[in-house]
């Protein structure tokens, strides 16, 4: 029995470590740099995320970056499931891949918020409720024509819908924890993003999620 517990602990530790390393792969940075030669953290909204890729490199590349970031979360969950990790182990694995995305080893700790990565992990834990949350986010976007309120609708849905799908209470608690970590990262990154946005904003009428659009038309971004 003691040996089985030791093996489980070692396996779980390995999955957590690998999840952090997987989260550290900066797909959005790599896609944007490959397509444009730009450093994603220095253009647009200054965030190393798929939304910034969408505006800097183009919609199709933003979708690709988002899918790759989401896959990091899903693969991490599958790793935890493969070793039959208990709920606390699953939670630690999810936090590890998110922190890896936010503070990546390969970008010296300068990563994105982790929305897609968290969504991928939640897709593994509670697929039906997460898909429903994504659908609601899409419908909200059709209604608001604005990403910022739409993502709020999606995030709240992903947090609460597991209860309607009769998932364990810890799943909702875990989703809430992911949201709080992402909110803290948003506040941490805001000074840098404001500085980048002031010099090289996106083209058109789009605005970052942390402030209202300016009245003046933004200058043309380097794309």
LINQUI-V643509 format. One record per pair of residues at least 6 apart in sequence whose ideal C-beta (glycine too) atoms are under 7 Angstrom apart, sorted by the first residue. I is the first residue (numbers start at 1). J is the second residue. Records with the same first field share a line. If there is no record, write none. Layout:
I=J ; J
//
This chain:
11=83
12=83 ; 85 ; 89
15=79 ; 80 ; 83 ; 85 ; 93
16=92 ; 93 ; 96
18=79
19=76 ; 79 ; 93 ; 96 ; 97 ; 100
20=96 ; 97 ; 99 ; 100
21=100 ; 105
22=72 ; 75 ; 76 ; 97 ; 100
23=72 ; 96 ; 97 ; 98 ; 99 ; 100 ; 101 ; 104 ; 117
24=100 ; 104 ; 105 ; 106
25=72 ; 106
26=48 ; 104 ; 106 ; 107 ; 111
27=65 ; 68 ; 69
28=40 ; 48 ; 49 ; 50 ; 52 ; 53 ; 65 ; 69 ; 112
29=40 ; 48 ; 107
31=53 ; 57 ; 61 ; 64 ; 65
32=38 ; 40 ; 53 ; 56 ; 57
33=39 ; 40
35=57 ; 61
36=56 ; 57 ; 223
38=56 ; 222
40=48 ; 52 ; 53 ; 56
41=48 ; 110
42=196
43=56 ; 196 ; 200 ; 221 ; 222
44=52 ; 55 ; 56 ; 200 ; 202 ; 221
45=52 ; 193 ; 196 ; 197 ; 208
46=192 ; 193 ; 196 ; 197
47=112 ; 113 ; 189 ; 193
48=107 ; 110 ; 111 ; 112
49=112 ; 113
50=62 ; 65 ; 66 ; 69 ; 116
51=62 ; 147
53=61 ; 62 ; 65
54=62
55=202 ; 206
56=223
66=116
69=101 ; 116 ; 117
70=116 ; 117 ; 119 ; 120
71=120
72=97 ; 101 ; 117 ; 120
73=97 ; 117 ; 118 ; 119 ; 120 ; 121
74=120 ; 121 ; 123 ; 124
76=93 ; 94 ; 97 ; 121
77=121 ; 124 ; 125
78=124
79=93
80=89 ; 90 ; 93
81=124
85=93
87=170
90=125
91=174
94=121 ; 174 ; 178
97=117 ; 121
98=114 ; 117 ; 118 ; 178 ; 181
101=111 ; 112 ; 114 ; 117
102=111 ; 112 ; 113 ; 114 ; 185
103=109 ; 111
104=111
113=182 ; 185 ; 186
114=182
115=182
118=178 ; 182
119=130
122=130 ; 158 ; 175
123=130
125=171
126=162 ; 165 ; 167 ; 171
128=165
129=158 ; 161 ; 162 ; 165 ; 167
130=158
132=157 ; 161
133=154 ; 157 ; 158 ; 161
134=154
136=153 ; 154 ; 157
137=150 ; 151 ; 153 ; 154 ; 157
140=149 ; 150 ; 153 ; 154
141=147 ; 150
144=150
148=209
155=179
158=175
159=172 ; 175 ; 176 ; 179
160=172
162=171 ; 172 ; 175
163=172
186=210
190=210
193=208 ; 210
197=208
200=221 ; 222
201=218 ; 219 ; 221
202=221
203=220 ; 221
205=213
207=213
//
